[in-house]
Amino acid sequence: MRSGGEPTGRCVAPKAVGRRERARFDLRVGDAVPGLTRTGELVRLEVPAQPAFVGVARSVVAAVAASLDGLDDDRLEDLRVAVSEACTNVVEARRHDAVEDRIVVTCTAGVDDLQVCIEDSGSGFDAGDVPEAPGPDAPPNASERGWGVQLIQALVDEVTFRQTGDGTAVDLVVRFDAAS
């Protein structure tokens, strides 16, 4: 941040400060980025797989999405929640003794959609093994867990779970509105 609280234009790698890691963003709102086009990779963000950084990932994706034509406020909010759920799943699945675990979020604009990839370095899971969320007739003691994947699927146009060499990737796709 610059004096006066105005965001500036570059991302600086997180620095370890004692036991806490900090990410600093040097982005100036409204600055043109030379060579940036509407299509292609727009942002790649890497943060620690810690609860405090879920909001950072959510905010960065929301800022990217808001800068593109074709997503109304409701679609933007749906994407924000889906990213938050996916990142929270990474945080909950991480190895609790591995402070080096990271979340990598990539935003790529296509001609008619925005793709958001959320990758981790954990052991991964098979999306087919995720139990169905309890229905409205479930007993009161039914598990409160298991809603995240279904929620993500309901909020975006496409969701793909895939294994990578180092962990799992969740690919989210939201299509731009034709009217925008």
Residue pairs with C-beta under 8 A, 6 or more apart in sequence:
1 7
1 8
1 26
2 8
2 28
6 28
6 29
7 25
7 26
7 27
7 28
7 29
8 25
8 26
8 27
8 28
9 26
9 27
9 28
9 31
9 33
10 25
10 26
10 27
11 23
11 24
11 25
11 26
11 27
11 45
12 23
12 24
12 25
12 26
14 21
14 22
14 23
14 24
14 47
14 48
15 21
15 22
15 24
21 48
21 50
23 47
23 53
23 56
25 60
36 42
38 68
38 109
39 109
39 110
39 111
40 108
40 109
41 106
41 107
41 108
42 64
42 107
42 108
42 109
43 60
43 61
43 64
43 105
43 106
43 107
44 104
44 105
44 106
44 107
45 56
45 57
45 60
45 104
45 105
45 106
46 102
46 103
46 104
46 105
47 53
47 56
47 57
47 102
47 103
47 105
48 99
48 101
48 102
48 103
49 90
49 91
49 94
49 101
49 102
49 103
49 120
49 122
50 91
51 88
51 91
53 87
53 103
54 84
54 87
54 88
54 91
55 84
57 83
57 84
57 87
57 103
57 105
57 118
58 80
58 83
58 84
58 87
60 105
60 107
61 79
61 80
61 83
61 105
61 107
61 116
62 76
62 79
62 80
62 83
64 107
64 114
65 71
65 76
65 79
65 80
65 107
65 114
65 174
66 76
68 109
68 114
68 176
69 176
69 180
70 112
70 175
70 176
70 177
70 180
71 79
71 114
71 174
71 176
71 177
71 180
72 177
72 180
75 174
75 177
78 155
78 156
78 174
79 114
79 116
79 155
79 156
79 172
79 174
81 151
81 155
82 151
82 152
82 155
82 156
82 159
82 172
83 105
83 116
83 118
83 172
85 148
85 151
85 152
86 118
86 148
86 152
86 170
86 172
87 103
87 105
87 118
88 148
89 148
89 149
89 170
90 103
90 118
90 120
90 122
91 103
93 120
93 122
93 123
93 125
94 101
94 120
94 122
95 101
95 122
95 123
101 120
101 121
101 122
102 120
102 121
103 118
103 119
103 120
104 117
104 118
104 119
104 120
105 116
105 117
105 118
105 119
106 115
106 116
106 117
106 119
107 114
107 115
107 116
108 114
108 115
108 116
108 117
109 115
112 175
112 176
113 157
113 173
113 174
113 175
113 176
114 173
114 174
114 176
115 171
115 172
115 173
116 171
116 172
116 173
116 174
117 169
117 170
117 171
117 172
118 169
118 170
118 172
119 164
119 166
119 167
119 168
119 169
119 170
120 167
120 168
120 169
121 166
121 167
122 167
122 168
123 167
124 163
124 167
124 168
125 161
125 168
126 161
127 149
127 161
130 146
130 149
131 143
131 146
132 146
132 150
133 146
133 147
133 150
134 142
134 143
134 146
149 159
152 159
152 170
152 172
153 159
156 172
156 173
156 174
157 173
157 174
157 175
158 171
158 172
158 173
159 170
159 171
159 172
159 173
160 170
160 171
161 168
161 169
161 170
161 171
162 168
162 169
162 171
163 169
